[in-house]
Each structure stands twice: as structure tokens, then as C-alpha cells.
């Protein structure tokens, strides 16, 4: 039987859930994921977990923060002045806002979560909402396109 290995392009369906069983993401909502094993296009937990799988095999992969959404970093929490936004924009805790930045000559929008509003000061958190959490991925291998692992 053919097994997935480094250099192959694979397609998986998945569910991502917290340790308490709450689903935070699913291919049922967002469609399957296709990636080349070894490319670094998906988190380490998923990429490593798919290696050795056969078609239609399902695996459950527990993951610590380092191999999933990363550790929570306090240096990614900032307090900015309310004047950074259009005064008509509603800013409240829990809102996700985008900040524009330039990287390698291209403009990108980086999401942040508003965690507090105190007077004219707004605290925003650039950590991924699941940073610092242990998560579990349930993946099913749907397709394998054999590749050259020497690339």
C-alpha cells in the first residue's frame, strides 16, 4: 500500500479541536487542505502526522503549542491610543482588527484581538487566539501525489 512520505503532495480532511472537545476548525467548513510534505506550509503537528499514512487512513494527533499555534508571547500585546482608529469605528473587547504593515515590499494586514478599552487606551493582542493551547487534530488522508523527496 502507498504511504505518504516527504516530498509527496497530499490532500487531507481534518477537524481541529481543543482538549475539552470543542471544535475550532474543520474541513467541513473550510474544505480539504492540500500541501507538499516538507514544505512547511502547514503546522508541524499536521505535517509530521501525515507521514506514513495510507489513503483513507485517519489519525488523531495531539499537539502542544510549539507544534501548533505557538506559545503565547506577552511582547505581542500592545496598548495603543484610540486615535489609531476612525472615531466612528466601534472598538470593544473581543473585536478583531487589522493592522497594515509592509514586509519585503508588500503590504500585509495583520489581525489582532482587542482585549481591553480603557479611556483613550486600547489593548490589542497579536497572538493567535489559540496560542498557548494544547490542541488535537483528527486528519484523514484523501489523496497522495508521489513527489521527488530530493527537491
DSSP file (Angstrom, degrees, kcal/mol; ACC not computed):
  #  RESIDUE AA STRUCTURE BP1 BP2  ACC     N-H-->O    O-->H-N    N-H-->O    O-->H-N    TCO  KAPPA ALPHA  PHI   PSI    X-CA   Y-CA   Z-CA
    1    1 A X              0   0    0      0, 0.0     2,-0.3     0, 0.0     0, 0.0   0.000 360.0 360.0 360.0 141.0    0.0    0.0    0.0
    2    2 A X        -     0   0    0    142,-0.0    53,-0.6     1,-0.0     2,-0.3  -0.535 360.0-164.2 -74.5 133.3    1.2    3.5   -0.8
    3    3 A X  B     -A   54   0A   0     -2,-0.3    51,-0.2    51,-0.2     2,-0.2  -0.903  24.7-105.5-118.8 148.1    2.1    5.6    2.2
    4    4 A X        +     0   0    0     49,-2.6    48,-3.2    -2,-0.3     2,-0.3  -0.479  46.9 168.7 -70.7 137.6    2.7    9.4    2.4
    5    5 A X    >   -     0   0    0     46,-0.2     3,-2.3    -2,-0.2    32,-0.3  -0.928  43.4 -60.7-144.9 169.4    6.3   10.5    2.6
    6    6 A X  T 3  S+     0   0    0     -2,-0.3    32,-0.2     1,-0.3   143,-0.2  -0.216 121.0  27.7 -53.6 134.9    8.4   13.6    2.4
    7    7 A X  T 3  S+     0   0    0     30,-2.3   141,-0.3     1,-0.4    -1,-0.3   0.156  93.3 118.3  96.3 -17.6    8.1   15.3   -1.0
    8    8 A X    <   -     0   0    0     -3,-2.3    29,-3.0   139,-0.2     2,-0.6  -0.498  62.9-131.5 -78.2 150.4    4.6   14.0   -1.7
    9    9 A X  E     -BC  36 145B   0    136,-2.6   136,-2.9    27,-0.3     2,-0.3  -0.923  34.2-174.6-100.2 125.0    1.7   16.3   -2.2
   10   10 A X  E     -BC  35 144B   0     25,-3.0    25,-2.2    -2,-0.6     2,-0.4  -0.828  22.5-147.8-121.8 156.6   -1.2   15.2   -0.1
   11   11 A X  E     +BC  34 143B   0    132,-2.0   131,-3.0    -2,-0.3   132,-1.5  -0.994  24.4 179.3-122.0 129.9   -4.8   16.2    0.4
   12   12 A X  E     -BC  33 141B   0     21,-2.8    21,-2.5    -2,-0.4     2,-0.3  -0.929  24.3-146.4-127.7 152.2   -6.4   15.8    3.9
   13   13 A X  E     + C   0 140B   0    127,-2.1   127,-2.4    -2,-0.3     2,-0.3  -0.830  35.6 176.7-103.8 157.4   -9.7   16.4    5.6
   14   14 A X  E     - C   0 139B   0     -2,-0.3    13,-2.6   125,-0.2    14,-0.5  -0.977  33.6-152.2-156.3 161.8   -9.5   17.5    9.2
   15   15 A X  E     -DC  26 138B   0    123,-1.5   123,-2.7    -2,-0.3     2,-0.5  -0.981  16.0-159.9-134.4 136.7  -11.0   18.6   12.4
   16   16 A X  E     +DC  25 137B   0      9,-3.1     8,-2.7    -2,-0.3     9,-1.5  -0.976  21.0 168.0-115.4 130.2   -9.1   20.7   15.0
   17   17 A X  E     -DC  23 136B   0    119,-2.9   119,-2.8    -2,-0.5     6,-0.2  -0.969  33.0-111.9-142.6 158.9  -10.4   20.7   18.5
   18   18 A X  E >   - C   0 135B   0      4,-2.8     3,-2.3    -2,-0.3   117,-0.2  -0.307  44.9 -97.1 -78.9 168.4   -9.4   21.7   22.0
   19   19 A X  T 3  S+     0   0    0    115,-0.8    -1,-0.1     1,-0.3   116,-0.1   0.775 124.8  59.2 -59.6 -26.4   -8.7   19.2   24.7
   20   20 A X  T 3  S-     0   0    0      2,-0.1    -1,-0.3     1,-0.0    -2,-0.0   0.449 123.0-104.4 -83.3   1.5  -12.2   19.7   26.0
   21   21 A X  S <  S+     0   0    0     -3,-2.3     2,-0.3     1,-0.3    -2,-0.1   0.330  71.9 144.6  96.3  -6.8  -13.6   18.5   22.6
   22   22 A X        -     0   0    0     -5,-0.1    -4,-2.8     1,-0.1     2,-0.4  -0.521  48.0-132.2 -68.6 124.0  -14.7   21.9   21.3
   23   23 A X  E     +D   17   0B   0     -2,-0.3    -6,-0.3    -6,-0.2     3,-0.1  -0.636  29.0 174.6 -78.9 129.2  -14.1   22.0   17.5
   24   24 A X  E     +     0   0B   0     -8,-2.7     2,-0.3    -2,-0.4    -7,-0.2   0.585  67.3   9.3-108.0 -15.8  -12.3   25.2   16.4
   25   25 A X  E     +D   16   0B   0     -9,-1.5    -9,-3.1     4,-0.0    -1,-0.3  -0.979  61.5 178.0-161.9 151.2  -11.8   24.4   12.7
   26   26 A X  E >>  -D   15   0B   0     -2,-0.3     4,-2.0   -11,-0.2     3,-0.9  -0.987  37.7-130.8-157.7 144.6  -12.9   21.8   10.2
   27   27 A X  H 3> S+     0   0    0    -13,-2.6     4,-2.5    -2,-0.3   -12,-0.1   0.706 108.0  71.0 -68.6 -17.9  -12.5   21.0    6.6
   28   28 A X  H 34 S+     0   0    0    -14,-0.5    -1,-0.2     1,-0.2     4,-0.1   0.861 110.2  31.8 -62.7 -33.7  -16.3   20.6    6.6
   29   29 A X  H <4 S+     0   0    0     -3,-0.9    -2,-0.2     2,-0.1    -1,-0.2   0.825 136.3  24.6 -87.8 -36.5  -16.4   24.4    7.0
   30   30 A X  H  < S-     0   0    0     -4,-2.0    -3,-0.2     1,-0.2    -2,-0.2   0.396 105.2-113.7-116.7   0.3  -13.2   25.3    5.0
   31   31 A X     <  -     0   0    0     -4,-2.5    -1,-0.2    -5,-0.2    -2,-0.1   0.001  49.0 -47.6  85.1 164.4  -12.6   22.5    2.6
   32   32 A X        -     0   0    0    -19,-0.1     2,-0.4    -4,-0.1   -19,-0.2  -0.171  54.2-124.4 -65.0 162.4   -9.7   20.0    2.4
   33   33 A X  E     -B   12   0B   0    -21,-2.5   -21,-2.8     2,-0.0     2,-0.4  -0.926  19.6-165.4-110.6 135.3   -6.1   21.1    2.7
   34   34 A X  E     +B   11   0B   0     -2,-0.4     2,-0.3   -23,-0.2   -23,-0.2  -0.981  22.3 150.5-118.3 133.3   -3.5   20.2    0.0
   35   35 A X  E     -B   10   0B   0    -25,-2.2   -25,-3.0    -2,-0.4     2,-0.6  -0.989  46.2-109.7-156.1 159.1    0.2   20.6    0.8
   36   36 A X  E >   -B    9   0B   0     -2,-0.3     3,-2.1   -27,-0.3     5,-0.4  -0.839  41.1-117.9 -93.3 124.5    3.6   19.2    0.0
   37   37 A X  T 3  S+     0   0    0    -29,-3.0   -30,-2.3    -2,-0.6   -32,-0.0  -0.444 101.2  24.0 -64.3 125.7    5.1   17.3    2.9
   38   38 A X  T 3  S+     0   0    0     -2,-0.2    -1,-0.3   -32,-0.2   -32,-0.1   0.305  92.9 102.7 101.6  -6.8    8.3   19.0    3.9
   39   39 A X  S <  S-     0   0    0     -3,-2.1    -2,-0.1     1,-0.0   -33,-0.0   0.704  82.8-129.9 -81.6 -19.6    7.3   22.4    2.5
   40   40 A X        +     0   0    0     -4,-0.3     4,-0.1     3,-0.1    -3,-0.1   0.650  68.6 129.3  78.8  14.9    6.4   23.9    5.9
   41   41 A X        +     0   0    0     -5,-0.4     2,-0.3     2,-0.1    -4,-0.1   0.672  68.9  38.9 -77.8 -16.9    3.1   25.1    4.5
   42   42 A X  S    S-     0   0    0      1,-0.1    -2,-0.0     2,-0.0     5,-0.0  -0.832 105.3 -75.2-125.6 167.0    1.1   23.6    7.4
   43   43 A X    >>  -     0   0    0     -2,-0.3     4,-2.4     1,-0.1     3,-0.6  -0.235  44.2-112.9 -63.2 151.8    1.9   23.3   11.1
   44   44 A X  H 3> S+     0   0    0      1,-0.2     4,-3.0     2,-0.2     5,-0.4   0.853 113.1  59.9 -53.0 -41.8    4.5   20.8   12.2
   45   45 A X  H 3> S+     0   0    0     22,-2.1     4,-1.6     1,-0.2    -1,-0.2   0.904 111.7  39.1 -58.1 -43.4    1.9   18.6   14.0
   46   46 A X  H <> S+     0   0    0     -3,-0.6     4,-1.7    21,-0.3    -1,-0.2   0.929 116.4  50.0 -73.4 -45.6   -0.1   18.0   10.8
   47   47 A X  H  X S+     0   0    0     -4,-2.4     4,-0.7     1,-0.2     3,-0.2   0.934 116.9  40.3 -60.5 -47.1    2.9   17.7    8.5
   48   48 A X  H >< S+     0   0    0     -4,-3.0     3,-0.5    -5,-0.2    -1,-0.2   0.865 112.2  58.1 -68.5 -35.4    4.6   15.1   10.7
   49   49 A X  H 3< S+     0   0    0     -4,-1.6    -1,-0.2    -5,-0.4    -2,-0.2   0.796 101.7  53.6 -66.4 -29.8    1.4   13.3   11.5
   50   50 A X  H >< S+     0   0    0     -4,-1.7     3,-2.2    -3,-0.2   -46,-0.3   0.723  81.8 106.9 -80.2 -21.0    0.6   12.6    7.9
   51   51 A X  T << S+     0   0    0     -4,-0.7   -46,-0.2    -3,-0.5     3,-0.1  -0.385  88.2  16.0 -61.4 128.8    3.9   10.9    7.2
   52   52 A X  T 3  S+     0   0    0    -48,-3.2    -1,-0.3     1,-0.3     2,-0.1   0.349  94.0 135.4  90.6  -5.1    3.4    7.2    6.9
   53   53 A X    <   -     0   0    0     -3,-2.2   -49,-2.6   -49,-0.1    -1,-0.3  -0.442  45.0-140.9 -76.7 150.7   -0.4    7.4    6.4
   54   54 A X  B >   -A    3   0A   0    -51,-0.2     3,-2.1     1,-0.1    87,-0.4  -0.671  41.2 -71.5-100.9 162.2   -2.2    5.3    3.8
   55   55 A X  T 3  S+     0   0    0    -53,-0.6    87,-0.2     1,-0.3    -1,-0.1  -0.268 120.2   8.9 -53.8 136.7   -5.1    6.5    1.7
   56   56 A X  T 3  S+     0   0    0     85,-3.3    -1,-0.3     1,-0.3     2,-0.2   0.457  94.5 138.9  68.3   4.3   -8.3    6.9    3.7
   57   57 A X    <   -     0   0    0     -3,-2.1    84,-2.2    84,-0.2     2,-0.4  -0.542  40.7-150.5 -74.6 145.2   -6.5    6.3    7.0
   58   58 A X  E     -E  140   0B   0     82,-0.2     2,-0.4    -2,-0.2    82,-0.2  -0.961  14.0-176.0-119.0 136.2   -7.5    8.5    9.9
   59   59 A X  E     -E  139   0B   0     80,-2.6    80,-2.5    -2,-0.4     2,-0.5  -0.964  20.5-142.5-129.4 147.8   -5.2    9.6   12.7
   60   60 A X  E     -E  138   0B   0     -2,-0.4     2,-0.6    78,-0.2    78,-0.2  -0.956  21.7-168.6-107.7 124.8   -5.7   11.6   15.8
   61   61 A X  E     -E  137   0B   0     76,-3.8    76,-2.4    -2,-0.5     2,-0.2  -0.904   8.1-157.1-122.5 102.8   -2.7   13.9   16.6
   62   62 A X  E     -E  136   0B   0     -2,-0.6     2,-0.4    74,-0.2    74,-0.2  -0.534  19.6-167.7 -73.0 145.6   -2.4   15.6   19.9
   63   63 A X  E     -E  135   0B   0     72,-3.2    72,-2.3    -2,-0.2     2,-0.1  -0.995  18.5-141.8-142.2 136.8   -0.3   18.7   19.8
   64   64 A X    >   -     0   0    0     -2,-0.4     3,-1.1    70,-0.2     4,-0.5  -0.422  44.3 -95.3 -82.5 168.5    1.4   21.1   22.2
   65   65 A X  G > >S+     0   0    0      1,-0.3     5,-3.0     2,-0.2     3,-1.4   0.848 120.4  62.2 -55.7 -37.5    1.5   24.8   21.4
   66   66 A X  G 3 5S+     0   0    0      1,-0.3    -1,-0.3     3,-0.2   -22,-0.2   0.834 110.0  39.2 -60.6 -33.2    5.0   24.6   19.9
   67   67 A X  G < 5S+     0   0    0     -3,-1.1   -22,-2.1   -23,-0.1   -21,-0.3   0.357 128.3  29.5 -99.0   5.0    3.9   22.3   17.1
   68   68 A X  T < 5S-     0   0    0     -3,-1.4   -24,-0.2    -4,-0.5    -3,-0.1   0.386 131.8 -13.5-124.7 -99.2    0.5   24.0   16.6
   69   69 A X  T   5S-     0   0    0     64,-0.4    59,-0.3    61,-0.3    -3,-0.2   0.337  94.3-115.7 -99.4   6.1   -0.3   27.7   17.1
   70   70 A X      < -     0   0    0     -5,-3.0    62,-3.1    -6,-0.2    63,-0.3  -0.013  38.7 -57.5  86.0 168.1    2.8   28.7   19.1
   71   71 A X        -     0   0    0     60,-0.2     2,-0.3    61,-0.1    60,-0.1  -0.542  59.0-100.5 -82.5 151.6    3.3   29.8   22.7
   72   72 A X        -     0   0    0     -2,-0.2     2,-0.5    59,-0.1    -1,-0.1  -0.595  38.7-158.1 -72.9 129.4    1.6   33.0   23.9
   73   73 A X    >   -     0   0    0     -2,-0.3     3,-1.8     1,-0.1    53,-0.2  -0.950  15.3-155.4-116.9 120.1    4.1   35.9   23.9
   74   74 A X  G >  S+     0   0    0     -2,-0.5     3,-1.9     1,-0.3    -1,-0.1   0.777  92.6  69.2 -63.8 -26.0    3.5   38.9   26.1
   75   75 A X  G 3  S+     0   0    0      1,-0.3    -1,-0.3    51,-0.0    -2,-0.0   0.602  90.3  63.9 -70.0  -7.9    5.6   41.1   23.7
   76   76 A X  G <  S+     0   0    0     -3,-1.8    50,-3.1     2,-0.0     2,-0.5   0.323  85.0  88.4 -94.1   6.9    2.7   40.7   21.2
   77   77 A X  E <   +F  125   0C   0     -3,-1.9     2,-0.3    48,-0.2    48,-0.2  -0.930  59.8 174.8-105.7 125.7    0.3   42.5   23.5
   78   78 A X  E     -F  124   0C   0     46,-2.9    46,-3.3    -2,-0.5     2,-0.5  -0.935  28.6-141.2-132.5 151.1    0.3   46.3   23.0
   79   79 A X  E     +F  123   0C   0     -2,-0.3     2,-0.3    44,-0.2    44,-0.2  -0.966  29.7 176.5-110.8 127.0   -1.5   49.3   24.2
   80   80 A X  E     -F  122   0C   0     42,-2.9    42,-3.0    -2,-0.5     2,-0.2  -0.841  34.8 -92.7-127.1 162.9   -2.2   52.0   21.6
   81   81 A X  E >   -F  121   0C   0     -2,-0.3     3,-2.2    40,-0.2    40,-0.2  -0.532  30.0-124.9 -77.1 141.4   -4.1   55.3   21.5
   82   82 A X  G >  S+     0   0    0     38,-3.4     3,-1.9     1,-0.3    -1,-0.1   0.746 105.0  76.8 -55.2 -26.4   -7.7   55.2   20.4
   83   83 A X  G 3  S+     0   0    0     37,-0.3    -1,-0.3     1,-0.3     4,-0.1   0.578  71.8  83.4 -66.4  -7.2   -6.9   57.8   17.8
   84   84 A X  G <  S+     0   0    0     -3,-2.2     2,-0.3     2,-0.1    -1,-0.3   0.687  91.9  56.7 -66.7 -16.7   -5.3   54.9   15.8
   85   85 A X  S <  S-     0   0    0     -3,-1.9     2,-0.2    -4,-0.1     6,-0.0  -0.783 102.7 -90.7-114.2 157.6   -8.8   54.2   14.5
   86   86 A X    >   -     0   0    0     -2,-0.3     3,-2.0     1,-0.1    -2,-0.1  -0.473  41.6-125.3 -57.3 132.1  -11.5   56.2   12.7
   87   87 A X  T 3  S+     0   0    0      1,-0.3    -1,-0.1    -2,-0.2    -3,-0.0   0.713 108.7  58.9 -61.1 -20.6  -13.6   57.7   15.6
   88   88 A X  T 3  S+     0   0    0      2,-0.1     2,-0.3     0, 0.0    -1,-0.3   0.644  82.6 103.4 -82.1 -14.9  -16.7   56.2   14.1
   89   89 A X  S <  S-     0   0    0     -3,-2.0     2,-0.6     1,-0.1    -4,-0.1  -0.521  75.5-127.4 -73.4 128.8  -15.3   52.6   14.4
   90   90 A X        -     0   0    0     -2,-0.3     2,-0.5     2,-0.0    -1,-0.1  -0.659  28.4-172.7 -76.8 120.2  -16.8   50.6   17.3
   91   91 A X        +     0   0    0     -2,-0.6     2,-0.3    -6,-0.0    -9,-0.0  -0.969  17.5 148.4-118.7 119.2  -13.9   49.2   19.3
   92   92 A X    >   -     0   0    0     -2,-0.5     3,-2.2    24,-0.0    22,-0.3  -0.979  54.5 -75.3-146.2 156.7  -14.7   46.8   22.1
   93   93 A X  T 3  S+     0   0    0     -2,-0.3    22,-0.2     1,-0.3     3,-0.1  -0.243 117.7  29.8 -53.9 136.2  -13.1   43.8   23.8
   94   94 A X  T 3  S+     0   0    0     20,-3.6    -1,-0.3     1,-0.4    21,-0.1   0.124  87.3 129.4  98.9 -19.3  -13.3   40.7   21.6
   95   95 A X    <   -     0   0    0     -3,-2.2    19,-3.2    19,-0.1     2,-0.5  -0.429  53.2-139.0 -68.6 141.9  -13.2   42.7   18.3
   96   96 A X  E     -G  113   0C   0     17,-0.2     2,-0.3    -2,-0.1    17,-0.2  -0.915  25.8-176.6-102.8 125.8  -10.7   41.5   15.7
   97   97 A X  E     -G  112   0C   0     15,-2.9    15,-2.4    -2,-0.5     2,-0.4  -0.859  18.6-129.9-122.5 155.2   -9.0   44.4   13.9
   98   98 A X  E     -G  111   0C   0     -2,-0.3     2,-0.4    13,-0.2    13,-0.2  -0.881  13.2-162.8-109.7 137.7   -6.5   44.5   11.1
   99   99 A X  E     -G  110   0C   0     11,-2.4    11,-3.3    -2,-0.4     2,-0.4  -0.964  17.8-133.3-116.0 133.9   -3.2   46.5   11.1
  100  100 A X  E     +G  109   0C   0     -2,-0.4     2,-0.3     9,-0.2     9,-0.2  -0.685  32.1 166.0 -88.4 137.3   -1.4   47.2    7.8
  101  101 A X  E     -G  108   0C   0      7,-2.7     7,-3.4    -2,-0.4     2,-0.5  -0.969  31.3-124.3-144.3 158.3    2.3   46.6    7.7
  102  102 A X  E     +G  107   0C   0     -2,-0.3     2,-0.4     5,-0.2     5,-0.2  -0.906  27.5 174.4-108.5 134.8    4.9   46.3    4.9
  103  103 A X  E >  S-G  106   0C   0      3,-2.9     3,-1.8    -2,-0.5    -2,-0.0  -0.974  70.4 -14.2-141.4 123.9    7.1   43.2    4.6
  104  104 A X  T 3  S-     0   0    0     -2,-0.4     3,-0.1     1,-0.3    -1,-0.1   0.868 129.3 -51.7  50.5  43.3    9.6   42.6    1.8
  105  105 A X  T 3  S+     0   0    0      1,-0.2     2,-0.4     0, 0.0    -1,-0.3   0.477 118.8 103.8  80.0   2.5    8.0   45.3   -0.3
  106  106 A X  E <   -G  103   0C   0     -3,-1.8    -3,-2.9     2,-0.0     2,-0.4  -0.930  68.8-124.5-120.2 144.1    4.4   44.0    0.1
  107  107 A X  E     -G  102   0C   0     -2,-0.4     2,-0.3    -5,-0.2    -5,-0.2  -0.691  31.8-177.5 -85.9 134.9    1.6   45.3    2.2
  108  108 A X  E     -G  101   0C   0     -7,-3.4    -7,-2.7    -2,-0.4     2,-0.5  -0.924  23.7-133.5-128.5 153.4    0.0   42.8    4.6
  109  109 A X  E     -G  100   0C   0     -2,-0.3     2,-0.5    -9,-0.2    -9,-0.2  -0.947  20.1-162.0-107.8 126.4   -2.9   43.0    7.1
  110  110 A X  E     -G   99   0C   0    -11,-3.3   -11,-2.4    -2,-0.5     2,-0.2  -0.928  13.7-135.1-110.4 124.1   -2.1   41.5   10.5
  111  111 A X  E     +G   98   0C   0     -2,-0.5     2,-0.3   -13,-0.2   -13,-0.2  -0.487  24.7 177.9 -78.7 148.5   -5.1   40.6   12.7
  112  112 A X  E     -G   97   0C   0    -15,-2.4   -15,-2.9    -2,-0.2     2,-0.5  -0.984  24.3-127.6-143.2 151.8   -5.2   41.5   16.4
  113  113 A X  E     -GH  96 125C   0     12,-2.5    12,-2.5    -2,-0.3     2,-0.5  -0.878  20.1-128.6-103.7 130.4   -7.8   41.0   19.1
  114  114 A X  E     + H   0 124C   0    -19,-3.2   -20,-3.6    -2,-0.5    10,-0.3  -0.649  30.4 174.0 -73.7 124.1   -8.9   43.9   21.2
  115  115 A X  E     +     0   0C   0      8,-2.9     2,-0.3    -2,-0.5     9,-0.2   0.660  60.9   6.3-107.2 -21.2   -8.6   42.7   24.8
  116  116 A X  E     - H   0 123C   0      7,-1.3     7,-2.8   -24,-0.1     2,-0.4  -0.979  48.7-160.5-160.3 148.1   -9.4   46.0   26.7
  117  117 A X  E     + H   0 122C   0     -2,-0.3     2,-0.5     5,-0.2     5,-0.2  -0.970  17.7 170.5-131.2 116.5  -10.6   49.5   26.2
  118  118 A X  E >   - H   0 121C   0      3,-2.9     3,-2.1    -2,-0.4     2,-0.3  -0.904  62.9 -58.4-130.6 103.4   -9.8   52.0   29.0
  119  119 A X  T 3  S-     0   0    0     -2,-0.5     0, 0.0     1,-0.3     0, 0.0  -0.474 121.4 -15.4  63.6-123.5  -10.5   55.6   28.2
  120  120 A X  T 3  S+     0   0    0     -2,-0.3   -38,-3.4    -3,-0.1     2,-0.5   0.336 120.0  95.0 -92.7   6.5   -8.4   56.5   25.2
  121  121 A X  E <   -FH  81 118C   0     -3,-2.1    -3,-2.9   -40,-0.2     2,-0.5  -0.861  53.0-169.4-105.8 131.6   -6.2   53.4   25.5
  122  122 A X  E     -FH  80 117C   0    -42,-3.0   -42,-2.9    -2,-0.5     2,-0.5  -0.976  10.8-149.7-120.5 125.3   -6.9   50.2   23.6
  123  123 A X  E     -FH  79 116C   0     -7,-2.8    -8,-2.9    -2,-0.5    -7,-1.3  -0.843  19.2-174.1 -96.7 127.1   -5.0   47.0   24.4
  124  124 A X  E     -FH  78 114C   0    -46,-3.3   -46,-2.9    -2,-0.5     2,-0.5  -0.929  14.4-150.2-124.4 146.6   -4.5   44.7   21.4
  125  125 A X  E     -FH  77 113C   0    -12,-2.5   -12,-2.5    -2,-0.4   -48,-0.2  -0.964   9.8-173.5-121.9 117.6   -3.1   41.2   21.3
  126  126 A X        +     0   0    0    -50,-3.1   -49,-0.1    -2,-0.5    -1,-0.1   0.436  53.7 112.3 -88.9  -0.9   -1.3   39.9   18.1
  127  127 A X  S    S-     0   0    0    -51,-0.2   -14,-0.2   -54,-0.1     2,-0.1  -0.402  82.9 -99.9 -65.6 148.1   -1.1   36.4   19.5
  128  128 A X    >   -     0   0    0    -59,-0.3     3,-2.3     1,-0.1    -1,-0.1  -0.469  34.5-116.5 -61.9 142.2   -3.1   33.8   17.6
  129  129 A X  T 3  S+     0   0    0      1,-0.3    -1,-0.1    -2,-0.1    -2,-0.1   0.759 116.6  46.3 -56.1 -24.0   -6.3   33.1   19.6
  130  130 A X  T >  S+     0   0    0    -61,-0.1     3,-1.9     2,-0.0   -61,-0.3   0.320  81.7 131.5-100.9   7.9   -5.2   29.5   20.2
  131  131 A X  T <  S+     0   0    0     -3,-2.3   -60,-0.2     1,-0.3   -61,-0.1  -0.355  73.6  20.3 -59.5 137.1   -1.6   30.4   21.1
  132  132 A X  T 3  S+     0   0    0    -62,-3.1     2,-0.4     1,-0.3    -1,-0.3   0.427 100.6 117.1  85.2  -0.7   -0.5   28.6   24.2
  133  133 A X    <   -     0   0    0     -3,-1.9     2,-0.4   -63,-0.3   -64,-0.4  -0.787  64.8-127.3-105.1 143.9   -3.2   25.9   24.0
  134  134 A X        -     0   0    0     -2,-0.4  -115,-0.8   -70,-0.1     2,-0.3  -0.720  38.1-176.9 -79.1 135.3   -2.8   22.2   23.5
  135  135 A X  E     -CE  18  63B   0    -72,-2.3   -72,-3.2    -2,-0.4     2,-0.4  -0.832  20.5-139.1-131.1 168.4   -5.0   21.1   20.6
  136  136 A X  E     -CE  17  62B   0   -119,-2.8  -119,-2.9    -2,-0.3     2,-0.4  -0.997  10.7-159.8-131.3 135.1   -5.9   17.9   18.8
  137  137 A X  E     -CE  16  61B   0    -76,-2.4   -76,-3.8    -2,-0.4     2,-0.6  -0.957   3.4-163.0-114.2 133.2   -6.1   17.3   15.1
  138  138 A X  E     -CE  15  60B   0   -123,-2.7  -123,-1.5    -2,-0.4     2,-0.4  -0.966  22.9-179.4-111.4 113.6   -8.1   14.4   13.5
  139  139 A X  E     -CE  14  59B   0    -80,-2.5   -80,-2.6    -2,-0.6     2,-0.4  -0.885  19.8-162.5-119.8 146.8   -6.9   14.0    9.9
  140  140 A X  E     -CE  13  58B   0   -127,-2.4  -127,-2.1    -2,-0.4     2,-0.6  -0.997  23.3-129.5-125.8 127.7   -7.9   11.7    7.1
  141  141 A X  E     +C   12   0B   0    -84,-2.2   -85,-3.3    -2,-0.4  -129,-0.2  -0.667  31.1 170.8 -79.9 117.0   -5.7   11.2    4.1
  142  142 A X  E     +     0   0B   0   -131,-3.0     2,-0.3    -2,-0.6  -130,-0.2   0.760  61.0   8.0 -97.7 -31.5   -7.7   11.7    0.9
  143  143 A X  E     -C   11   0B   0   -132,-1.5  -132,-2.0   -88,-0.0     2,-0.4  -0.997  51.8-160.9-155.4 146.5   -5.1   11.8   -1.8
  144  144 A X  E     -C   10   0B   0     -2,-0.3     2,-0.6  -134,-0.2  -134,-0.2  -0.996   2.0-170.7-129.6 125.1   -1.3   11.2   -2.4
  145  145 A X  E     -C    9   0B   0   -136,-2.9  -136,-2.6    -2,-0.4    -2,-0.0  -0.956  31.3-127.3-112.5 110.0    0.6   12.5   -5.4
  146  146 A X        -     0   0    0     -2,-0.6     2,-0.2  -138,-0.2  -138,-0.1  -0.284  34.8-177.2 -61.7 136.1    4.0   11.0   -5.2
  147  147 A X        -     0   0    0   -142,-0.1     2,-0.8  -141,-0.1  -139,-0.2  -0.705  35.6 -92.8-126.3 177.6    6.8   13.5   -5.4
  148  148 A X    >   -     0   0    0   -141,-0.3     3,-1.6    -2,-0.2  -141,-0.1  -0.853  28.4-160.5 -94.9 110.6   10.5   13.6   -5.6
  149  149 A X  T 3  S+     0   0    0     -2,-0.8    -1,-0.1     1,-0.3  -142,-0.1   0.504  83.0  74.6 -72.4  -2.6   11.8   14.0   -2.0
  150  150 A X  T 3         0   0    0      1,-0.2    -1,-0.3  -143,-0.1  -143,-0.1   0.531 360.0 360.0 -86.5  -4.4   15.2   15.3   -3.2
  151  151 A X    <         0   0    0     -3,-1.6    -1,-0.2  -144,-0.0    -2,-0.1   0.481 360.0 360.0 -74.9 360.0   13.7   18.7   -4.1
